[in-house]
Amino acid sequence: MLELDKDACVGCQMCVKVCPHAVFAMREKKASIAHADRCIECGACRLNCRYDAIKVTKGVGCLTIIIRQDILKMKPEKCTCCRD
């Protein structure tokens, strides 16, 4: 799961630059989560945010649900990151 603290964000754009799947976009001079469903929980954004504005909780996002359902054939779960 990906969380962004807009109050802590200073608009440095580092998350936009380092995210391999273009999850973030700049809106009103601050980062925003534009495509949460693209997040693979790699943590590059969190590791590069000097202001601790990003939290990545691994194992609970869209990628984990896809792996569990499609690859491991586990019971379907409701996705909370992309609202499906």
Buried (B, 14 or more C-beta within 10 A) or exposed (E): BBEBEEEEBEBBBBBBEBBEEEBBBBEEEBBBBBEBBBBBBBBBBBEBBEEEBBBBEEEBBBBBBBEBBEEEEEEEEEBEBEEE
